[in-house]
Amino acid sequence: MNNKTLYLITLMFLGFMLYTQWQKDYGPAPVSQQPSTSSSNPNPVNNSVDAVIDQAIPATSVQEDDIPQPLNNNTADVPAVMDQTADTQVIATVDTPLVKLQFAAQGAALVYAELKQYPVKKKSDQHVVLMDYANNRFKIEAGLVTQSVNFTHSDIYQTNTPNVVVTENAIDVVFTTEKEEGTLVKTYRIDPNSYAIGLTQTVTNNTASDWNASEYQRLMRNNPWLGKDPSFTDASRYSFKGVGYFDAEEGYDTLSFDDLQDESSVINLGPESWAAMVQHYFFAAVIPSTDFAKLEAKFRPNNPHPYLASIVTNNSAVRAGSTVAFESTWYVGPKLQKTLPEVARGLDLTVDYGMFTAISKPLFWVLEKIHGLVGNWGWSIVLLTVLIKLMFFKLSEAQYKSMARMRKLQPRITVLKERYKDDKQKFNQEMMGLYQKEKVNPLGGCLPILIQIPVFIALYWVLLESVELRQAPFILWIQDLSSPDPYFILPIINAAAMIMTQRLSPTPGMDPMQEKIMKAMPIAFSVLFAFFQSGLVLYWAVNSVLSLAQQWVITKRIEEQDNKTAA
């Protein structure tokens, strides 16, 4: 790689980082979808999802539950002990090898989810807590509404299984609420080997009238990132946070927290739909089993959990004296790309690689396959770098041959530069004429690097978004590929390779100031890479070393050929 190319790469990458941050801070918000109608939907639900739910609850309950007094959004100011009120009183705790879950008396809502396989920091005893309603974060709740009787998230439930440990086989955790008109039983199917939770709401109609019942599910949360300015090295800085939703007809789309503050959205969802609250590495989703549903996503400024995503399904008949079951799935856990499609179609799209998804997805697929063979993400990155280098071998070979020929012409260009030092235009004309005569393309070294830049940025997003690489160890001093190199060894190796590459690279026609700038580029790169994830620097350092070796071999080969020809 020549010096101009190094300068170009730095500018392009820094420009990409600036563009990404500008889009986060100042980019236009997407236009909210308006309610739509579809002839294939024979029984559309009401236009306002939350209206269906709120109308089902007495006015006093609505005021107490949906519009409580605002609390401080700073979770550090909230006591860790749960208030023993109806909506936070835990009546069941479930422990599996993967998660610790807690369910509240009110609505049998899921109010706490601790991910036991994911420490907050490397080797820490504290685990990631994705959901914690009592500490002002978020919860998932569900219910059924009819024109006659309603079983809402305000109802109080009871259970006979307050403490459950699930180690081998899936276990049902059952909650019940009874009314004069009927009974609703919520059954959570907990699998010890999955982050997916099966929910069955079984309603019994004890009246003499038929009901038309709609199932609803709600994700409610605050924004713990509000008012915080993450550091440049924070991997979550550029990650999407907000509501994601999907159906088989329209695909995946998102509404950020800022979008919700600007405007509420009511969206018709078709088959295989779901909605989720998404953040860096982890998310929670509700997945109804019906073909049609309606999503309402909105911001409620006077609520301690102001961001709301509600899904209501179409009406289903519940005959007098009969029992009907409504089934759905909740997912609470990490963005594991291999297993998410098994839970629901499109669920792996929550891993958002942005505009480089078309490159990042295949890169991660190859990286995962290599990891399946070697069992170490660091060595997987090294082998992926080798594969990429082999894929671009011919282009790189042409690049280095062009640079070797330019190196050969360096003395003659120096003579021209001295001869026409007072006439830069004439010097450029003579230099281009020399290139044409010797059949040398001065831009021949740029194309391979320009092609590799999207691969580099795509891998950056893979390392940024893939929870599989979170806190993944490599060797010796690198025990977390998603964090910067603690001793800056990889940036130094990369700088050394770049300096040696510079010495093999010709700089025809470059003025002294440019040469000084180019000589400073390895140091600039080292400083820049000191703040990047060590996995990304590992890729670039290995690529630089391989490029140096390839360039050295090709340069020596051409010099030997020229010497034989001259002899």
N, C-alpha and C positions, 0 to 999 in steps of 0.2 A: 504494500500500500504506500503510495507516495505522500509527500507532506501536504500537498493541496487537498488530497483526499481526506487525510486526517482532519484537517481544518473544516472541510465540508461536513464530515460526519458529526463533528462536535456541534457545529452550528445547527444542523438538521435535528439532532437529538435534543439539544437545548430548546430549539424552537418547538419541537413536539411537546416537551414538558410544559413550556409556557402556554402553548395552545390548549393543552388539556386542563391546566389550572384555570385559564381564562374562561373556558367553557363551563367549568364547575361554578365559578364565581359570577360570571356575567352573561353566559350564553342564554339564548331565548328558551323559555320553557315550552315543551310540546303542548299543542292544543289539545284540551281535554275532549274525549269522545262524548258525543251527545247520545242520549237514549235512542236506541234504534228498534225497529220492529222487523219481524221476519215472518214470512208466511209459513215457514217450516216449524215455527214455534206455536203449537196449537193452544197453549194456555199460558200466556205471558203473565209474569208476576207484576205487582204494582210498580209504577215508575220510580217511586222513592222507596228504596229498600229499608232504610232506617225508619221511615214512616210506618211500614208494616209492623215493625217491632215495637216502636214507641206507642202506637195506637193499641197494641195488645196489652200494655201495662197501665195500671191506674195512674192518674196524673201525679199523685203524691210520690209514687215510686219512680216515675220518670224524673221528677225533680231531684230526688235523693240519689238515684243511681247514675243518671246520664249527665246531670249538671251539678256535681258536688263542688264544694269550695275549692278554689285552686290551691295547689301545694307547690312548694319550692321544687323546681326542676333539677336542682343540684342534689343528686342522690347521696352525696356525702353528708348532707345535713339531715337525712332521714334515718331514724333509728333502725338498727338491723332486726330488732324483735318485731314480729308481726302483731299488728293490732288485732285483738280477738273480736272483730266485728264480723258481720255476716259474710261480707265479700272477701275477707282475708283469713277467716278462721279455717285452718287446714283440718280436714276430717279424714284424709287418706294420704299416705306417703308410699310411693312405689319405688323400689330400688332394683335396678338391673345392672349388669356389667357396664352398660353404656351410659345410662342416665339415672338421675334421681328426679322423680316427679312428685308434685304435690297438688292435690285437688281441694277446692274450697267448698264449704257447705252451701254457699249461695250459687246456684246454677250448676253445681258440680263442675265448676270451671277449672281449667288447668292454669294454675297461678304461679307455678315454679318449675323450672327445668334446668337442671345442672348437668353439664356434659362431662362425664367422669373420665373420658379418654383424652380430654384437651385441657392441660394445665394453662393457667393464665400466663405464666412465664416458664421457661425451660427449667425442669426439675422442681417446680413449685408444687406445694401440696394443695394450693387453691385451684379449683377448676373454673372453666368458663361457665358463667351463669347466664344463659340466654334469656330466660324469663324469670322475673321476680316482681310480682304485682305489689307486694307489700312495700318494697323499696322503690316504688314509682317507676317501674319499667313496663312490663306488658303481660297480657294474659290472652287466653282463647276461651270463648264461651259459646254455647249453642242452646237452642230451644226449638219449640214448635208453637205455631200460632194457628188458630182456626177462627171461624166467625162466631163460635159459641164459647169456647174455653181455650185458655192459653197456658202453655208451660214455658215460662220465660227464664232468662238468666237471673231474675230476681227471686225465683222460688228457692226454698230451702230443701236440700236433699239429705238423705241419710244413707249410710253404708254399714255393712257388717264386716268390712275388711279394711280397718284403719291403717294397718301396716302390712305391706306385702313385699316380699323379696322374690324376684323372678330370676332364676339362674339357668334353667334348662329348657323347659317348655313354656309356650305362651300361656298366660293366665288372664282371666276376665276379672276386672274390677267393676263392681256393680253399684250404682247409685239409684235411689228411688225417691220420687215425690208423689204424694197422693192428694187428689181432690175429690170432691163429691161427684163430679162429672166423669172422672177417669183417673188413670195412673200413667205416669211416664217413667220408664226405666232406662237409664243411660248405662250402657255397657262399654267399657274401654278394654280393648284387646291389646295387651302389652306383650310384645315379643322381646325376649332377652337379647336377641341378635339383630335388632332393627331399631331405627329411629322413627319408624312409622307406627302410628297408634290408630288402631281401628276403633271407630265410634259407631255404635248402633243405638238409636233412640227408638224405643219400642213403646207405642202409645196404645192404651186400651180405652175404648169408648164405652162408658157405662150408661150412656143416655139412650133415649129412644129415637134420636135424630142422627142422621148422617153428618159427618164433618168433611170439610175440605181443608186439609192441613198442609202448611208450608214449613219446611225445615229452614232454619237460619243458623249461620255461624259467623262469629265476629272475632277479628283480631284487633286488639286495642293496645296502643303503646304510646310512650312519650318519645322525645328525641334527646337522648343523653349526650349527643355530640353538639347540641345547640350552644353557641357561645364559646366553644372551644376551638382553638387554632392549633391543629396537629403539626408536629414538626415535619420537615422535609423528608425525614427518614421513616416516618410513620407509614407502614404499608397500607393502612386503611384510608389514607388521605384521599385517594382518587377512586375508592370503591363506591359503588352505588348503594344508597340507603333510601328505602321507601317501600312502596307497594309494587309488587310484580304480579302479573296475571297472565293467564294463558287459556286459549281454547284451540281445538284442532283446526278450526276454520281460519282464524285470524293470526294464530301464532302467539308469540310472547311480546309483551309490552310492559312499560313501567310508568309509574308516577312517583316522582321524588317527593320528599317532605315539603320542599319549596313549592312544587306543583300543587299539592293539596292545600297549602295555605292560600294560593292564588284562586283556586276554583275547585269545587266539588265535582266529582265525575260519577255518572250512573251509566253502566255499560252492560249490554246484553252479552252473555257468554253462551257459546254453543257446546257441542259435545266435548267430553274429556277436558273440562275446564277446572281451573283452580286459581286461588289467590294466595298471596304470601306477603309477609313483612320480611324484607331482605336487608341484610347488612353484610359487612366484610366477613367472609368465610362461613357464616352461619345464617340460618333463616328458619321461620316457622310458616307452615302453609296449611290451608284447609282445602280438601279435595272432595267435593260432593260426588255422588254416584249418578246423579241425574243427567240427562242430555242437555237440559237448558237451565240456566240460572241467571240471576242478575246481581251484579256487583255494584256496590256504592262505596266509594272511597272519599273521605272528607276530613276536614280539620275542624275541631271544636275548641275554640280558644279558651273557654272557661272550664275545661276539663283537665285534670292532672294527667290523663292519658289521651291527649287531643287527637292523635292520628288513628283513624278508624277505617277498617276495611270489612264490609259486611257482605255476605253472600246469602241470598234467599233463593230457594228452589221453587219450582212450579207446584201448584196444588196437587195433592194426592187424596183420594177418597178414603175416609175411615168410616166404614159402615157402623151403624148402631149395633152395639154388643160385640164388635170385632176388635182385633188387635192387628196393628200394622207396624212394620219396622222400617226405619229410615237409616240407611247406611252411608257412611262417609269415612274419610281417612284424614288424620292429621299427621304432619311431619314436623318434627322439632329436632333440629340437629345440624350437622355440618353439610357443606356442599360437596358431597362425594360423587364425582361425576360417573363412576362406574355403576353405582347402585341406584342413583336417583331415577333413571328411566324405568327401573323395575317397580318403583313406587307409583309413578304417574308419568304419562307422556309429557315431554317438554320440561320436566322439573329440573333437568340438568342445565337449562338455559338460565337459571339463576346465577350460574357462573358466567359473569358478564365480561367478555374480553374486548368489548367495544368494537371499534371499526376494524380491528385486526382479527376478529373471530375466525374468518376464513383461513387464516394462517395459524392462529393460536390453537384451534381445536385439533388439527392434524399433528401439530408439534406435541401437544400434550398426549395425544394417542400414542405416538411413537415413543415418547418419554416413558409413558406408563408401561408399554410393552417391554422396553429395555429394563425398567425397574423390576418387572416380573422375572427377569432372567438373573439380574445381578443383585437385587435386593437392597440397593443403596441409591438414593436419589442423586447424590453427588457424582458417583461414577456413571449414573445414567446421563447426567448432563454432559460429562466428558465424552461418553460414547456418542451422544446425540451431536455434539460439536464435530466429532470425527465424521459422522455420516453427512452432516451438512457440508463439511469441507470436501468430502468426496463428491457430493452432488454438484458442487461448484468448481470441481477440480479443473475442468477444461477452461472455464472462464478465467480462473485464477492463473492457470498456466499461460494463457494469452496475455494476461495483465503483466506477469513477471517477465515474459519474453519482451514485451514492449518496453518495460522499464530497463531491462538489461541492454537493449539496443540504445535507449536514450542515454544510459550510463556510458556506453561506448562513444556516443557523440558528444559527451560533456566537454572534452578538451576543445573540440572544434567550435562549440557554442561559446565557450569562454573567449576564444579568439574573436569571434564575431561581436561579442558583447563589448570587448575592449575597442574593436575597430569602430563600432557605431555607438559609442557611449554617449555621444551628444545628439544622436538621432534615434530615438526609441522606436519610431514607426519603421524606419529602415531596418533596424535590428530585427524587429518582429517579422518583417517580410522575408529577410534572409534566413532567419531561423525556420520559418514555415517552409521555405523553399528547400532547405536542407532535409527537413522531415519528409517532404514529398520525394526527394531524390533517393533517400535511404529507405523509403517505405516504412516510416515509423509514424504511428498514430499517438500523438501526445495525450489523447483522452482514453487510450486503450486501457489504462489502469483504473479508470473511474467506474466503468460499467459494472464489474463484478462487485465492487463495494456498494454501489447504489442498489443493486439487486438484493444484497444481504441486509441492508438497513431495515426493510420491513420485517425480515426474519428476526433481527435483533430486538426490535420493538415488540413484536408478537411474543417473543420469549419473555420479555420484560413483563408483559401482562399475564403470561402463564405463571411466572413466579409470584406475581402480585396477588392473583386471584385464586390459585389452586390451594385449597386447604390441605391437600395431600402432602404438599411441600412445607407446610407450616411447622417450624421447629424441627425439620428433618436434619439429622446429622450427616456429616460427610466423613472426614478423617481428622485426627489430631485436634488442632485448635478450632476447626470449623464444626461446631455442633448445632448450628441453626442456619440452614441455607436461606431462610427468609429474613435474616438479619445481616447487617454489615459485618465484614471481616473484623473481628475484635483487635487484631494485631496488624491489619493493613498489609498482610503478606501478599495476598492476591493482587491488589492494586500495584504493589511494587514489582511483582513478577511481570505484570502487564506493561508497566512503564519501561522496564528493562528490555522487554521484547520490542517495544515500539522504538526505543532509542537505537537498538541494533538494526531495526528495519530502516530507520532513517538513514543510517550510514550506507545502506545498500541502495538507497533510492536517490536518483538524480534530481537536481533542482534547477533545470535550465531556465534562464531568463529571470530568476527570482532576485529581487533587490535585497540589500542587506537587512532592511527592517523586516521583510517577510521571512527571511531566513531565521532571524532571532525569534519571531513569533512561532515559527514551526518547531524550532528547537525546544520551545517552552511547552509544546503540546503534550508530550508525555507526562510532564508534571501536572498540567491542567487535567488530563485524563485521570491521573492517580488521585487527585483531590476530589474530582467528580465521583469516581468509583468508590471512594472511601465511604460514601454515604448510601451506596446502592446495596441491595441484597447480595450477599456473598455468592449465591447461586448464579446470579446474572454476571457478576465479575468473573466467576469461575469459567463461564462460557466464553467470555470475551478474552480472558487471559489464555485459555487453551487455544482459541482461534488465533490469537496473535502469535503464540509460539509455533503453531503449525504453519502459519503463513510465513513466518521468518525462516523456518526450515525449508519450506518449499521454494521461497524466493532465493535463498542461498544456494540450493542445489541447482536451480535453473540458471542463475547468474554464473556460477562456476562452469556449468556445462557449455553455455554460450561462449564464455571467455576461452575455454579450451578449444572449441570449434574454430573461433576466430584465430587463435594462435596457430592451429594446424593449417588453416587456410593461408595465413601469412607466411608460414614456413614453406 
